[in-house]
Amino acid sequence: MHLRKLYYTIEQFAAESFKTDIELLTNVLKNIVRNEDIDIKGGRLWKLDTRSGTYRLIEQVGETEAIKKNFELKIADYRMFLDLVHKRTILSTETNQYLMQKKISRYSATGVGDLVKWKKYEVFPYVLAFNADFINDTTLQTLNVISTTLTSVLGKRRNERTRKELEKDLDLARTIQRRILPEHELNFHHYNIYGVSVADRIVGGDFFDYVQSEAENDRLAIMIGDAASKGLSAAAQALYVSGALRMGIEHQTKIAVLLHRTNKLLHKTFA
């Protein structure tokens, strides 16, 4: 298959909606093996476990004897996993006795995903291994396209997840900010007081509030503040300061002392 066509074919395999990266890679693996235009007869998906230093078998498809579920290969015993970082795709001879019993003698493997740390090394989070009648330079080119395409797809999925998480944080920050800001004007003796806060593109820590002591109706405090950060962190800091000042003003009439104590609390909490 022409490499450009292969690229778009792999993207189509991954275009469906999947809950997890493993579901996506499993679907792509099955479609690659089933596709008559791609000269591959069997394949396996391995997933890295950094805690045990192994790759665990997640899925296998095609014309290969069944390998036992959750079979693991130790990175320390399988140099191929480290070599993939430099070559991305390799052709190698099987050395594991159990896999050799399954009639796997020669295989090609390709790394997928952004590199992750394992001890002092960097390794791929996923590895796809394939069998074919003839494995040559064309096969290796095919696997390189599969690897780079899937790594790109996984990167896009990760970016999309990050974007959605940021949107949730911003929604929460907006909610917090709305709760801090007064919802209406304040009538104080002969004065009508109101304010407006408009965030610049992203929710920040800007806030203002009117605070009156229940014991002293002739005094009014107007708070205006701005947290240095942005988003949820800034909104949380603004909420904390607003609450601290509201509580403190009931017990402390001197503004200098109140601000000094609030500043110490703020530094202790967020520094």
C-alpha positions as CSV (number, residue, x, y, z in Angstrom):
1,M,0.0,0.0,0.0
2,H,1.2,3.5,-0.8
3,L,2.5,5.2,2.4
4,R,0.3,8.2,2.0
5,K,-2.8,6.0,1.6
6,L,-1.6,3.9,4.6
7,Y,-1.4,7.0,6.7
8,Y,-5.0,8.0,6.0
9,T,-6.2,4.4,6.4
10,I,-4.7,4.2,9.9
11,E,-6.3,7.6,10.7
12,Q,-9.6,6.2,9.6
13,F,-9.2,3.2,11.8
14,A,-8.6,5.5,14.8
15,A,-11.3,8.1,13.9
16,E,-14.0,6.4,15.9
17,S,-14.9,7.4,19.5
18,F,-13.1,5.3,22.0
19,K,-13.1,5.6,25.8
20,T,-9.5,4.6,26.3
21,D,-6.2,4.5,24.3
22,I,-6.1,0.7,24.6
23,E,-9.6,0.4,23.0
24,L,-8.3,2.6,20.1
25,L,-5.1,0.7,19.6
26,T,-6.9,-2.7,19.8
27,N,-9.3,-1.6,17.1
28,V,-6.5,-0.4,14.9
29,L,-4.5,-3.6,15.4
30,K,-7.5,-5.7,14.4
31,N,-8.2,-3.6,11.3
32,I,-4.5,-3.6,10.2
33,V,-4.4,-7.4,10.3
34,R,-7.7,-7.8,8.5
35,N,-6.9,-5.2,5.8
36,E,-5.9,-7.1,2.6
37,D,-3.9,-4.2,1.4
38,I,-1.5,-4.4,4.3
39,D,0.7,-7.4,4.2
40,I,0.5,-8.4,7.8
41,K,-1.0,-11.7,9.1
42,G,-0.9,-11.4,12.9
43,G,-0.3,-8.8,15.6
44,R,0.0,-8.2,19.3
45,L,-0.4,-5.1,21.5
46,W,1.9,-4.8,24.5
47,K,1.5,-2.2,27.2
48,L,4.2,-0.9,29.5
49,D,4.0,-1.4,33.3
50,T,6.7,0.9,34.8
51,R,6.3,-0.5,38.3
52,S,7.1,-4.1,37.3
53,G,9.4,-3.2,34.4
54,T,7.5,-5.3,32.0
55,Y,5.4,-5.2,28.9
56,R,2.1,-7.0,29.3
57,L,0.2,-8.6,26.4
58,I,-3.1,-6.7,25.9
59,E,-4.4,-8.1,22.7
60,Q,-3.5,-10.5,19.9
61,V,-5.1,-11.1,16.5
62,G,-4.5,-13.0,13.4
63,E,-2.7,-16.2,12.4
64,T,-0.7,-16.9,15.6
65,E,-1.1,-19.5,18.2
66,A,-2.9,-18.1,21.3
67,I,-0.6,-16.7,23.9
68,K,-1.8,-16.9,27.5
69,K,-3.7,-13.9,28.9
70,N,-1.6,-11.1,30.5
71,F,1.7,-12.7,29.5
72,E,4.6,-10.4,30.4
73,L,8.0,-9.7,29.0
74,K,10.7,-8.1,31.3
75,I,12.4,-5.1,29.8
76,A,15.7,-6.2,31.4
77,D,15.5,-9.5,29.5
78,Y,14.3,-8.1,26.2
79,R,16.7,-5.6,24.8
80,M,14.3,-4.9,21.9
81,F,12.1,-2.6,24.0
82,L,15.1,-0.3,24.6
83,D,16.3,-0.4,21.0
84,L,12.9,0.8,19.8
85,V,13.6,4.2,21.3
86,H,16.4,4.8,18.7
87,K,15.0,2.9,15.8
88,R,11.2,3.1,16.4
89,T,10.7,0.0,14.3
90,I,12.9,-3.1,14.3
91,L,13.1,-6.6,12.8
92,S,14.3,-9.2,15.3
93,T,14.6,-12.9,16.1
94,E,12.4,-14.2,18.9
95,T,14.4,-15.3,22.0
96,N,11.7,-16.0,24.5
97,Q,11.2,-19.8,24.9
98,Y,7.5,-19.6,25.5
99,L,6.9,-17.4,22.4
100,M,9.1,-19.6,20.3
101,Q,6.9,-22.6,21.3
102,K,4.0,-20.6,19.8
103,K,5.8,-20.7,16.4
104,I,7.0,-17.1,16.6
105,S,10.5,-17.1,15.2
106,R,10.8,-13.7,13.5
107,Y,8.8,-10.6,14.2
108,S,8.7,-6.9,13.6
109,A,7.8,-4.4,16.3
110,T,7.1,-0.7,16.5
111,G,6.8,1.7,19.4
112,V,3.7,3.8,19.8
113,G,3.1,6.9,22.0
114,D,5.2,9.6,23.6
115,L,8.3,8.3,25.4
116,V,8.0,7.7,29.2
117,K,10.6,7.3,31.9
118,W,11.5,3.8,33.2
119,K,14.5,3.9,35.6
120,K,17.3,5.7,33.7
121,Y,15.8,4.9,30.3
122,E,13.0,6.2,28.1
123,V,10.6,3.7,26.6
124,F,7.4,3.6,24.5
125,P,4.2,3.2,26.5
126,Y,2.9,0.7,23.8
127,V,4.5,-1.7,21.4
128,L,2.8,-3.3,18.4
129,A,4.4,-6.5,17.2
130,F,3.5,-8.1,13.8
131,N,4.0,-11.3,11.8
132,A,4.1,-11.5,8.0
133,D,5.1,-14.1,5.4
134,F,7.9,-11.8,4.3
135,I,9.3,-9.0,6.4
136,N,11.5,-6.6,4.4
137,D,12.2,-2.9,4.1
138,T,8.7,-2.2,2.8
139,T,7.3,-3.9,5.9
140,L,9.5,-1.7,8.1
141,Q,8.4,1.4,6.3
142,T,4.8,0.4,6.8
143,L,5.3,-0.1,10.5
144,N,7.0,3.3,10.8
145,V,4.0,5.0,9.3
146,I,1.7,3.0,11.6
147,S,3.9,4.1,14.6
148,T,4.0,7.8,13.7
149,T,0.4,8.0,12.8
150,L,-0.8,6.3,16.0
151,T,1.5,8.4,18.1
152,S,0.1,11.5,16.5
153,V,-3.5,10.2,17.2
154,L,-2.7,9.5,20.8
155,G,-1.2,13.0,21.2
156,K,-4.3,14.6,19.8
157,R,-6.5,12.5,22.2
158,R,-4.3,13.6,25.1
159,N,-4.5,17.3,24.1
160,E,-8.3,17.0,23.8
161,R,-8.5,15.5,27.3
162,T,-6.3,18.3,28.6
163,R,-8.5,20.9,26.9
164,K,-11.7,19.4,28.4
165,E,-10.1,19.3,31.9
166,L,-9.1,22.9,31.5
167,E,-12.7,23.8,30.4
168,K,-14.0,22.1,33.5
169,D,-11.6,24.1,35.7
170,L,-12.6,27.3,34.0
171,D,-16.3,26.6,34.4
172,L,-15.7,26.0,38.1
173,A,-13.6,29.1,38.3
174,R,-16.4,31.2,36.7
175,T,-18.8,29.7,39.2
176,I,-16.6,30.7,42.2
177,Q,-16.0,34.1,40.8
178,R,-19.7,34.7,40.3
179,R,-20.3,33.7,44.0
180,I,-17.7,36.1,45.2
181,L,-18.9,39.2,43.2
182,P,-21.9,41.1,44.5
183,E,-25.0,40.3,42.5
184,H,-26.6,43.8,43.0
185,E,-25.7,47.4,43.9
186,L,-25.4,48.5,47.5
187,N,-27.3,51.4,49.0
188,F,-25.2,52.9,51.7
189,H,-26.9,56.0,53.3
190,H,-26.9,58.5,50.4
191,Y,-24.7,56.5,48.1
192,N,-25.5,53.9,45.5
193,I,-22.5,51.7,44.9
194,Y,-22.0,49.1,42.2
195,G,-19.2,47.5,40.3
196,V,-18.5,45.3,37.2
197,S,-15.7,42.8,36.6
198,V,-15.0,41.6,33.1
199,A,-12.4,38.9,32.7
200,D,-9.8,39.4,29.9
201,R,-10.3,36.2,27.8
202,I,-9.7,33.9,30.7
203,V,-11.1,33.8,34.2
204,G,-8.7,35.4,36.6
205,G,-8.6,36.3,40.3
206,D,-10.1,39.8,40.0
207,F,-12.7,40.4,42.7
208,F,-14.5,43.1,44.6
209,D,-17.0,43.1,47.5
210,Y,-18.8,45.3,49.9
211,V,-18.4,44.4,53.6
212,Q,-20.4,45.9,56.4
213,S,-19.9,45.1,60.1
214,E,-23.2,44.2,61.8
215,A,-22.0,46.1,64.9
216,E,-21.2,49.3,63.0
217,N,-23.8,50.3,60.3
218,D,-22.1,53.6,59.6
219,R,-18.9,51.9,58.3
220,L,-18.5,50.2,54.9
221,A,-15.4,48.4,53.5
222,I,-15.0,48.0,49.7
223,M,-12.6,45.2,48.8
224,I,-10.8,45.2,45.5
225,G,-8.3,42.5,44.7
226,D,-6.5,40.6,42.0
227,A,-4.7,37.2,42.4
228,A,-1.5,36.8,40.5
229,S,-2.4,33.6,38.8
230,K,-5.2,32.6,36.4
231,G,-8.1,30.2,36.2
232,L,-9.2,27.9,39.1
233,S,-6.1,28.7,41.3
234,A,-6.8,32.4,41.1
235,A,-10.5,32.0,41.8
236,A,-9.7,29.8,44.8
237,Q,-7.3,32.4,46.2
238,A,-9.8,35.2,45.7
239,L,-12.5,33.2,47.4
240,Y,-10.2,32.6,50.4
241,V,-9.2,36.2,50.7
242,S,-12.8,37.4,50.4
243,G,-13.9,35.0,53.2
244,A,-11.0,35.9,55.4
245,L,-11.7,39.6,55.2
246,R,-15.4,39.1,55.8
247,M,-14.7,37.1,59.0
248,G,-11.9,39.4,60.1
249,I,-13.8,42.7,59.8
250,E,-16.2,41.5,62.5
251,H,-13.4,41.2,65.0
252,Q,-10.9,43.8,64.0
253,T,-11.7,47.4,63.4
254,K,-8.2,48.6,62.5
255,I,-7.7,48.0,58.8
256,A,-3.9,47.8,59.0
257,V,-4.0,45.0,61.5
258,L,-6.7,43.2,59.6
259,L,-4.7,43.3,56.3
260,H,-1.5,42.2,58.1
261,R,-3.2,39.1,59.6
262,T,-5.0,38.3,56.4
263,N,-1.7,38.5,54.5
264,K,0.1,36.2,56.9
265,L,-2.8,33.6,56.5
266,L,-2.7,34.0,52.8
267,H,1.1,33.4,52.6
268,K,0.9,30.4,55.0
269,T,-1.9,28.8,52.9
270,F,-0.7,29.4,49.4
271,A,3.1,30.0,49.5
